[in-house]
Amino acid sequence: MKFLDEYRDAALANDLIKQIRGITSQRWVLMDVCGGQTHNLVRSGIETALMDVLELIHGPGCPVCVTPSQVIDFAIALSHRPNTILTSFGDMLRVPGSHQSMLTARSAGGDVRAVYSPIDALKMAIENPSKEVVFLAVGFETTAPATALALLQADQEDIKNFSIIPAHVRVQPAMESIIQSTDNRVQAFLAAGHVCTVTGYQSLESFCQASHTPIVVTGFEPIDLLDGILHSVRLLEGNQVRVVNRYSRNVQRTGNASALRTVESVYEVGDRPWRGFGNIPSGALKLRADWKRYDASEKFAPYIPAATPDDQRCRAADVMAGRIKPMECAAFGRECTSESPLGAPMVSSEGACAAYARFQTTSITPLERSE
Ligand code: SF4
């Protein structure tokens, strides 16, 4: 705990806040692209403590939230298929599809089970040889290596009753899409430390130069976040456009070579729609041609339902693009609550709306609230 405590030190946090205030000449707009960072910014009170000098907005940092409802509808359809077990991470099961969530589908007789990892889903397939076990594989580049490892193991052991719904997404194309939008307000990014642990930040350098947007690779603890904000403001105030790595205890410029090799052996980059964003070029990881036998959307294509529009009351797209804060959605706290969510950002443990519903007050001081 000593190690973590160093990154949650209240005196150091207040000193960093003073430094940020001392060098800020205008209300810069900074965006984080990681649900874990969003939650900690709100929970620790950092956002509130700096709101008069900086605008901290939250991007599409929740992979569960950007999974299209058609993908969830497909998973639900498979859960009702005879001799099929549908698996995914716990918070994914609560996310509404077009008409219902996977949890609701379970109460209606679908075989839906929560797992902690794709390897758990593969084990379930090995233990249930008469059933098809499908894993809904969501996540950023951070979780893709675990899915790739499960597929490599399935191949090695010649497991034929296991498949995945490939729904892994890539963060950088979404950052590019935000910067290119006509109503973009982002002036600097806090890049997601966990994603960069796998991918590195080399490819962010050309994006940073092309978009004239400083990027600071940032960790998750309150001190990490304040340090990332301080360095972003320094770059902005100094009119410097470059990538700074402030999460060097975990992130190397070229990433984790072994994890990247594992992912590349199974996946290739492809386009796909993000919920609320539409098609994002190169925004997905798709299974390579020789791994399609594990692709549930190929194996069970007739079960793929038609795409349907999302609930118009939910402004998830505006929240995830940083155009509004969750409280500006008319449904926040009314038709949409933690107990009865309308949209994915209220359901997911990484969703921005869930962060504000749980933690946001206007009176908190930094690090006052521990949980
Ligand atoms: S508060 Fe609820 S309805 Fe509004 S954007 Fe967030 S998830 Fe959607």
Boltz pocket constraint, residues with backbone or C-beta under 6 A from the ligand:
constraints:
  - pocket:
      binder: B
      contacts: [[A, 313], [A, 314], [A, 315], [A, 316], [A, 319], [A, 326], [A, 329], [A, 330], [A, 331], [A, 332], [A, 333], [A, 336], [A, 337], [A, 341], [A, 342], [A, 343], [A, 344], [A, 345], [A, 346], [A, 347], [A, 353]]
      max_distance: 6.0
